[in-house]
Amino acid sequence: QVQLAESGGGLVQAGVSLRLSCAASGRTLSRYAMGWFRQPPGKEREFVAAISWSGARTAYADTVKGRFTISRDNTKNTVYLQMNSLKPEDTAVYYCAAESSYDDVVIPSDEYDYWGQGTQVTISS
């Protein structure tokens, strides 16, 4: 069983940066593809970014491409989401997710088996 715990959310002004972390327990994250998703208030959950198990491949939603960076440190069982130039439209609960993956591929969808409880990110204008 893999348990995920997000941290790093908060209330910040537009234009600043935040870094979210997702720490895993129960299993190492080796051979696990990882993803970040978000759910704005009153809206459906949406894909944000994904990374392959080795970290060699990444994918981003068009809305965050060029501003957000996903990375991972498998020695620490941790995945990160660096968020720069934040906008009010980025306000959402952010979730990390994990899926076992033998091939070193990204999964740019919600087809993940394990999910964290989420961390709130609020951007004020």
Sequence and secondary structure as in RCSB ss.txt:
>XXXX:A:sequence
QVQLAESGGGLVQAGVSLRLSCAASGRTLSRYAMGWFRQPPGKEREFVAAISWSGARTAYADTVKGRFTISRDNT
KNTVYLQMNSLKPEDTAVYYCAAESSYDDVVIPSDEYDYWGQGTQVTISS
>XXXX:A:secstr
  EEEEE  EEEETT  EEEEEEEESS  TTEEEEEEEE TTS  EEEEEE TTSS EEE TTTTTTEEEEEETT
TTEEEEEE S  GGG EEEEEEEEE SS     SS  SEE   EEEEEE 
